[in-house]
Amino acid sequence: MAKVGFSGDKVYLSNIYANTSSCVVGTRQGNTVNFPSGQYLGANSYYKSHLYFMGVTPCTVYDPVYEETYTDGTIKNTKLIKH
């Protein structure tokens, strides 16, 4: 379960991935919250990789082999936020 915290217009979201204690920071604008893509979450020792919070643009894809349509996402252009 994710945890959410507020401080002024800043929104903090944590526990979004197992075994990480880092959080992503967004900005509240009216009824929406904008979380910049590319925020570093930390290392994943199991997969020996690093985790980033990434935004995606949803798109509909048709698979002719299975003759079905599904929603996929393409990673948005992003500038990684260094910590």
C-alpha positions in Angstrom: 0.0 0.0 0.0 1.4 3.4 -1.0 1.8 6.2 1.5 1.0 9.8 0.7 2.2 13.0 2.5 1.5 16.6 1.9 3.5 19.8 2.7 2.0 22.9 1.0 1.8 22.2 -2.7 4.3 19.3 -2.5 3.0 15.7 -2.5 5.2 12.8 -1.4 4.4 9.3 -2.5 6.3 6.3 -0.9 6.0 2.5 -0.7 5.3 2.3 -4.4 7.8 -0.5 -4.9 8.6 -3.3 -2.5 11.8 -3.0 -0.4 12.4 0.6 -1.2 12.2 3.4 1.3 12.5 6.3 -1.1 9.7 8.5 -2.3 8.8 10.5 -5.3 7.8 14.2 -5.1 5.1 15.8 -7.1 3.3 19.2 -7.1 -0.4 19.7 -6.5 -2.1 21.9 -9.0 -5.8 22.3 -8.3 -7.4 18.8 -8.3 -4.4 17.1 -10.0 -0.9 16.1 -8.9 2.1 16.2 -11.4 4.9 13.8 -10.6 7.9 14.5 -12.8 9.1 11.4 -14.7 12.6 9.9 -14.1 12.8 10.2 -10.3 15.3 7.7 -8.8 13.8 5.1 -6.4 16.9 3.1 -5.6 18.7 -0.1 -6.4 16.9 -3.5 -6.9 19.4 -6.0 -5.5 17.3 -9.0 -6.8 17.4 -7.9 -10.4 20.7 -6.1 -10.1 19.2 -2.9 -11.6 18.1 0.6 -10.6 14.5 1.7 -10.3 13.1 4.9 -11.6 9.6 6.4 -11.4 8.6 6.9 -15.1 5.6 8.4 -16.7 4.1 6.8 -19.8 1.8 7.9 -22.6 -0.9 5.2 -23.0 -1.6 3.9 -26.5 -3.9 1.2 -27.9 -2.1 -1.7 -29.7 -3.7 -4.3 -31.9 -2.0 -7.8 -31.8 -2.8 -9.6 -35.1 -1.5 -12.9 -33.8 -4.0 -13.1 -31.0 -6.5 -10.8 -32.7 -6.9 -8.6 -29.6 -6.4 -5.0 -28.6 -4.7 -4.0 -25.4 -3.4 -0.8 -23.8 0.4 -0.3 -23.7 2.5 2.7 -22.8 5.5 4.5 -24.3 7.9 6.2 -21.9 7.6 10.0 -22.0 10.5 12.1 -22.9 12.2 12.7 -19.6 15.1 14.3 -17.9 16.4 12.2 -15.1 16.3 13.9 -11.7 19.7 13.5 -9.9 19.8 13.1 -6.1 
